[in-house]
Amino acid sequence: MSHVNYQQLTEAELQEYVKHNLQDEEAFQHYLKIVRAKPNRVVVSTGKQLEAELRTRLAL
């Protein structure tokens, strides 16, 4: 169990913490929760979907 208070970290600080503490599953899950809550989040499953999304966004 970790003693880090994730709520007090900025998103950037949490991201860095997760990068350097790969074994901390609780921190990773908290970071995912933040990322998934962002508006206009795009999820792609394949390279083709990514390419189509990039083409759409770059055409704007």
N, CA, C and O atoms as a GROMACS GRO file, in nm:
protein
  240
    1MET      N    1   0.084  -0.118   0.000
    1MET     CA    2   0.000   0.000   0.000
    1MET      C    3   0.089   0.124   0.000
    1MET      O    4   0.194   0.127   0.064
    2SER      N    5   0.045   0.225  -0.071
    2SER     CA    6   0.124   0.347  -0.084
    2SER      C    7   0.075   0.454   0.012
    2SER      O    8  -0.041   0.452   0.054
    3HIS      N    9   0.163   0.546   0.048
    3HIS     CA   10   0.127   0.655   0.138
    3HIS      C   11   0.114   0.786   0.062
    3HIS      O   12   0.110   0.893   0.124
    4VAL      N   13   0.109   0.781  -0.070
    4VAL     CA   14   0.098   0.901  -0.153
    4VAL      C   15  -0.048   0.944  -0.158
    4VAL      O   16  -0.137   0.861  -0.180
    5ASN      N   17  -0.074   1.073  -0.138
    5ASN     CA   18  -0.209   1.126  -0.150
    5ASN      C   19  -0.228   1.172  -0.294
    5ASN      O   20  -0.184   1.281  -0.331
    6TYR      N   21  -0.291   1.089  -0.375
    6TYR     CA   22  -0.305   1.116  -0.518
    6TYR      C   23  -0.390   1.240  -0.546
    6TYR      O   24  -0.367   1.308  -0.646
    7GLN      N   25  -0.485   1.270  -0.460
    7GLN     CA   26  -0.572   1.386  -0.480
    7GLN      C   27  -0.493   1.518  -0.470
    7GLN      O   28  -0.536   1.619  -0.526
    8GLN      N   29  -0.382   1.518  -0.403
    8GLN     CA   30  -0.304   1.640  -0.386
    8GLN      C   31  -0.203   1.662  -0.498
    8GLN      O   32  -0.142   1.769  -0.506
    9LEU      N   33  -0.184   1.564  -0.584
    9LEU     CA   34  -0.090   1.577  -0.695
    9LEU      C   35  -0.160   1.638  -0.816
    9LEU      O   36  -0.278   1.611  -0.840
   10THR      N   37  -0.087   1.718  -0.892
   10THR     CA   38  -0.140   1.765  -1.020
   10THR      C   39  -0.139   1.645  -1.115
   10THR      O   40  -0.078   1.542  -1.086
   11GLU      N   41  -0.207   1.659  -1.227
   11GLU     CA   42  -0.208   1.550  -1.324
   11GLU      C   43  -0.066   1.520  -1.372
   11GLU      O   44  -0.028   1.404  -1.386
   12ALA      N   45   0.012   1.624  -1.397
   12ALA     CA   46   0.151   1.605  -1.443
   12ALA      C   47   0.235   1.535  -1.336
   12ALA      O   48   0.315   1.447  -1.368
   13GLU      N   49   0.217   1.574  -1.211
   13GLU     CA   50   0.292   1.511  -1.102
   13GLU      C   51   0.253   1.363  -1.088
   13GLU      O   52   0.338   1.277  -1.067
   14LEU      N   53   0.124   1.336  -1.100
   14LEU     CA   54   0.076   1.198  -1.091
   14LEU      C   55   0.129   1.115  -1.206
   14LEU      O   56   0.168   0.999  -1.188
   15GLN      N   57   0.131   1.173  -1.326
   15GLN     CA   58   0.184   1.102  -1.442
   15GLN      C   59   0.331   1.065  -1.419
   15GLN      O   60   0.372   0.952  -1.446
   16GLU      N   61   0.408   1.159  -1.370
   16GLU     CA   62   0.549   1.132  -1.341
   16GLU      C   63   0.564   1.026  -1.233
   16GLU      O   64   0.649   0.937  -1.244
   17TYR      N   65   0.482   1.035  -1.129
   17TYR     CA   66   0.487   0.936  -1.022
   17TYR      C   67   0.459   0.796  -1.077
   17TYR      O   68   0.531   0.701  -1.045
   18VAL      N   69   0.357   0.785  -1.160
   18VAL     CA   70   0.321   0.655  -1.217
   18VAL      C   71   0.434   0.602  -1.305
   18VAL      O   72   0.464   0.482  -1.301
   19LYS      N   73   0.497   0.688  -1.384
   19LYS     CA   74   0.609   0.646  -1.469
   19LYS      C   75   0.723   0.585  -1.388
   19LYS      O   76   0.787   0.489  -1.432
   20HIS      N   77   0.747   0.640  -1.269
   20HIS     CA   78   0.860   0.596  -1.188
   20HIS      C   79   0.823   0.493  -1.081
   20HIS      O   80   0.909   0.442  -1.009
   21ASN      N   81   0.693   0.462  -1.070
   21ASN     CA   82   0.646   0.366  -0.971
   21ASN      C   83   0.548   0.270  -1.037
   21ASN      O   84   0.430   0.263  -1.000
   22LEU      N   85   0.597   0.197  -1.134
   22LEU     CA   86   0.511   0.110  -1.215
   22LEU      C   87   0.438   0.004  -1.134
   22LEU      O   88   0.334  -0.046  -1.178
   23GLN      N   89   0.488  -0.029  -1.018
   23GLN     CA   90   0.425  -0.131  -0.936
   23GLN      C   91   0.305  -0.077  -0.858
   23GLN      O   92   0.230  -0.155  -0.801
   24ASP      N   93   0.286   0.054  -0.854
   24ASP     CA   94   0.178   0.114  -0.776
   24ASP      C   95   0.048   0.114  -0.857
   24ASP      O   96   0.016   0.212  -0.924
   25GLU      N   97  -0.024   0.004  -0.850
   25GLU     CA   98  -0.148  -0.014  -0.925
   25GLU      C   99  -0.253   0.089  -0.886
   25GLU      O  100  -0.329   0.136  -0.971
   26GLU      N  101  -0.260   0.124  -0.759
   26GLU     CA  102  -0.358   0.222  -0.712
   26GLU      C  103  -0.334   0.359  -0.778
   26GLU      O  104  -0.429   0.425  -0.820
   27ALA      N  105  -0.210   0.400  -0.788
   27ALA     CA  106  -0.177   0.526  -0.853
   27ALA      C  107  -0.212   0.521  -1.001
   27ALA      O  108  -0.266   0.617  -1.056
   28PHE      N  109  -0.180   0.409  -1.065
   28PHE     CA  110  -0.210   0.392  -1.207
   28PHE      C  111  -0.360   0.401  -1.232
   28PHE      O  112  -0.404   0.469  -1.324
   29GLN      N  113  -0.438   0.332  -1.151
   29GLN     CA  114  -0.584   0.334  -1.167
   29GLN      C  115  -0.640   0.475  -1.144
   29GLN      O  116  -0.733   0.516  -1.213
   30HIS      N  117  -0.586   0.547  -1.049
   30HIS     CA  118  -0.630   0.684  -1.024
   30HIS      C  119  -0.598   0.772  -1.144
   30HIS      O  120  -0.680   0.855  -1.184
   31TYR      N  121  -0.480   0.755  -1.201
   31TYR     CA  122  -0.442   0.832  -1.320
   31TYR      C  123  -0.536   0.800  -1.437
   31TYR      O  124  -0.580   0.891  -1.507
   32LEU      N  125  -0.567   0.673  -1.458
   32LEU     CA  126  -0.660   0.634  -1.564
   32LEU      C  127  -0.797   0.698  -1.544
   32LEU      O  128  -0.861   0.741  -1.639
   33LYS      N  129  -0.841   0.704  -1.421
   33LYS     CA  130  -0.970   0.766  -1.389
   33LYS      C  131  -0.972   0.912  -1.433
   33LYS      O  132  -1.071   0.960  -1.488
   34ILE      N  133  -0.863   0.983  -1.409
   34ILE     CA  134  -0.852   1.124  -1.449
   34ILE      C  135  -0.853   1.136  -1.601
   34ILE      O  136  -0.924   1.220  -1.657
   35VAL      N  137  -0.774   1.055  -1.667
   35VAL     CA  138  -0.764   1.061  -1.813
   35VAL      C  139  -0.898   1.027  -1.878
   35VAL      O  140  -0.939   1.094  -1.973
   36ARG      N  141  -0.965   0.926  -1.828
   36ARG     CA  142  -1.093   0.884  -1.886
   36ARG      C  143  -1.204   0.985  -1.864
   36ARG      O  144  -1.303   0.985  -1.938
   37ALA      N  145  -1.190   1.070  -1.765
   37ALA     CA  146  -1.293   1.169  -1.734
   37ALA      C  147  -1.282   1.295  -1.821
   37ALA      O  148  -1.370   1.381  -1.816
   38LYS      N  149  -1.177   1.306  -1.898
   38LYS     CA  150  -1.157   1.426  -1.980
   38LYS      C  151  -1.261   1.433  -2.092
   38LYS      O  152  -1.293   1.332  -2.155
   39PRO      N  153  -1.315   1.554  -2.116
   39PRO     CA  154  -1.411   1.569  -2.225
   39PRO      C  155  -1.342   1.555  -2.360
   39PRO      O  156  -1.222   1.581  -2.373
   40ASN      N  157  -1.418   1.515  -2.459
   40ASN     CA  158  -1.369   1.500  -2.597
   40ASN      C  159  -1.257   1.399  -2.612
   40ASN      O  160  -1.175   1.408  -2.704
   41ARG      N  161  -1.255   1.303  -2.523
   41ARG     CA  162  -1.154   1.197  -2.529
   41ARG      C  163  -1.186   1.107  -2.648
   41ARG      O  164  -1.302   1.071  -2.669
   42VAL      N  165  -1.087   1.070  -2.724
   42VAL     CA  166  -1.104   0.984  -2.839
   42VAL      C  167  -1.035   0.851  -2.810
   42VAL      O  168  -0.920   0.848  -2.767
   43VAL      N  169  -1.107   0.743  -2.834
   43VAL     CA  170  -1.052   0.609  -2.814
   43VAL      C  171  -1.049   0.538  -2.948
   43VAL      O  172  -1.150   0.530  -3.018
   44VAL      N  173  -0.933   0.488  -2.985
   44VAL     CA  174  -0.918   0.412  -3.109
   44VAL      C  175  -0.859   0.275  -3.075
   44VAL      O  176  -0.783   0.260  -2.979
   45SER      N  177  -0.896   0.176  -3.155
   45SER     CA  178  -0.850   0.040  -3.130
   45SER      C  179  -0.751  -0.009  -3.234
   45SER      O  180  -0.676  -0.104  -3.211
   46THR      N  181  -0.752   0.055  -3.349
   46THR     CA  182  -0.666   0.007  -3.457
   46THR      C  183  -0.589   0.123  -3.518
   46THR      O  184  -0.621   0.240  -3.496
   47GLY      N  185  -0.488   0.090  -3.593
   47GLY     CA  186  -0.412   0.190  -3.665
   47GLY      C  187  -0.497   0.264  -3.767
   47GLY      O  188  -0.479   0.384  -3.790
   48LYS      N  189  -0.590   0.192  -3.830
   48LYS     CA  190  -0.680   0.255  -3.928
   48LYS      C  191  -0.769   0.359  -3.861
   48LYS      O  192  -0.792   0.466  -3.916
   49GLN      N  193  -0.820   0.327  -3.744
   49GLN     CA  194  -0.903   0.423  -3.671
   49GLN      C  195  -0.821   0.546  -3.633
   49GLN      O  196  -0.869   0.659  -3.644
   50LEU      N  197  -0.699   0.525  -3.589
   50LEU     CA  198  -0.612   0.636  -3.553
   50LEU      C  199  -0.585   0.724  -3.674
   50LEU      O  200  -0.593   0.846  -3.665
   51GLU      N  201  -0.554   0.662  -3.786
   51GLU     CA  202  -0.527   0.737  -3.908
   51GLU      C  203  -0.649   0.819  -3.951
   51GLU      O  204  -0.636   0.935  -3.988
   52ALA      N  205  -0.767   0.758  -3.945
   52ALA     CA  206  -0.890   0.830  -3.981
   52ALA      C  207  -0.915   0.947  -3.887
   52ALA      O  208  -0.954   1.054  -3.932
   53GLU      N  209  -0.892   0.928  -3.758
   53GLU     CA  210  -0.913   1.035  -3.661
   53GLU      C  211  -0.814   1.149  -3.684
   53GLU      O  212  -0.852   1.266  -3.678
   54LEU      N  213  -0.689   1.116  -3.710
   54LEU     CA  214  -0.589   1.219  -3.737
   54LEU      C  215  -0.622   1.297  -3.864
   54LEU      O  216  -0.610   1.420  -3.867
   55ARG      N  217  -0.665   1.226  -3.968
   55ARG     CA  218  -0.702   1.294  -4.093
   55ARG      C  219  -0.818   1.390  -4.068
   55ARG      O  220  -0.818   1.503  -4.118
   56THR      N  221  -0.917   1.347  -3.993
   56THR     CA  222  -1.032   1.431  -3.961
   56THR      C  223  -0.989   1.556  -3.885
   56THR      O  224  -1.030   1.666  -3.919
   57ARG      N  225  -0.907   1.538  -3.785
   57ARG     CA  226  -0.866   1.652  -3.702
   57ARG      C  227  -0.772   1.746  -3.777
   57ARG      O  228  -0.778   1.868  -3.757
   58LEU      N  229  -0.686   1.693  -3.862
   58LEU     CA  230  -0.594   1.778  -3.936
   58LEU      C  231  -0.664   1.853  -4.050
   58LEU      O  232  -0.613   1.955  -4.096
   59ALA      N  233  -0.777   1.804  -4.094
   59ALA     CA  234  -0.852   1.869  -4.201
   59ALA      C  235  -0.926   1.993  -4.152
   59ALA      O  236  -0.970   2.075  -4.232
   60LEU      N  237  -0.940   2.007  -4.021
   60LEU     CA  238  -1.016   2.121  -3.966
   60LEU      C  239  -0.948   2.251  -3.987
   60LEU      O  240  -1.000   2.355  -3.946
   0.00000   0.00000   0.00000
